[in-house]
């Protein structure tokens, strides 16, 4: 599927350094894994529960992104990463 969807001049964004190494080595496809990709992956994972059954996504959802930490810190919110939920994320997006 990956080889069918990616063009030779494109890079594939991947969610872990291990994936990057494996795909580049075995499939010879250039991959990108950095802090920006991780922020995008965080956002995608937090939307996934709307489209995939919860039991498949519950354990794979990161608590917070670096961007969310910066927004909360900027506004001097006292928070714990484990209490961040969809509603807090939506409000933070509106406040940006």
C-alpha positions in Angstrom: 0.0 0.0 0.0 2.8 2.4 0.9 4.6 1.9 -2.4 1.3 2.4 -4.3 0.6 5.7 -2.6 3.9 7.5 -2.5 5.7 9.1 -5.4 9.5 8.8 -5.7 10.1 12.5 -4.9 7.9 12.4 -1.7 8.8 11.7 1.9 6.6 9.6 4.1 5.9 11.1 7.6 6.1 8.4 10.2 5.2 8.4 13.9 8.4 6.8 15.3 12.1 6.7 14.7 11.9 2.9 14.5 9.3 3.0 11.7 11.6 5.5 9.8 14.6 3.2 10.1 12.6 0.0 9.0 10.8 1.7 6.1 14.0 3.4 4.8 16.0 0.2 5.1 13.6 -2.3 3.7 11.5 -0.3 1.2 14.0 2.4 0.2 11.5 5.1 0.9 12.6 8.4 2.3 10.9 9.1 5.6 10.5 12.1 7.9 10.2 11.9 11.7 10.7 15.1 13.8 9.0 17.3 16.3 6.6 18.7 13.7 5.6 15.3 12.5 5.0 14.3 16.1 2.7 17.3 16.7 0.6 16.3 13.6 0.5 12.6 14.7 -0.7 13.8 18.2 -3.5 15.7 16.5 -4.5 12.8 14.3 -4.4 10.3 17.2 -6.7 12.6 19.2 -9.2 12.6 16.4 -9.0 8.9 15.7 -11.5 8.0 18.4 -14.2 9.6 16.3 -13.6 7.2 13.4 -12.2 4.1 15.0 -13.7 2.0 17.9 -12.4 3.3 21.2 -10.9 -0.1 22.2 -8.6 0.2 19.2 -7.3 3.7 20.0 -7.6 4.2 23.8 -4.1 3.1 24.7 -2.4 4.8 21.8 -3.5 8.4 22.5 -0.7 10.6 23.9 -1.8 12.8 26.7 -0.4 16.1 25.5 1.5 17.7 22.6 4.3 20.2 22.9 2.1 22.8 21.4 -0.6 22.2 24.0 1.9 22.5 26.8 3.2 25.8 25.4 -0.4 27.2 25.1 -1.3 26.2 28.7 2.0 27.5 30.1 1.7 30.8 28.2 -1.7 31.4 29.9 -0.3 30.2 33.3 -2.7 27.3 33.6 -2.1 24.9 36.4 -2.7 21.4 34.8 -1.8 17.8 34.9 -1.3 16.0 31.5 -3.6 13.2 32.5 -6.6 15.6 32.7 -6.3 17.0 29.2 -9.4 16.0 27.2 -11.1 16.9 24.0 -12.9 19.8 25.5 -9.7 21.4 26.8 -8.1 20.9 23.4 -11.0 22.6 21.6 -11.0 25.6 24.0 -7.3 26.0 23.7 -7.6 26.0 19.9 -10.3 28.8 20.1 -8.0 30.8 22.4 -5.1 30.7 19.9 
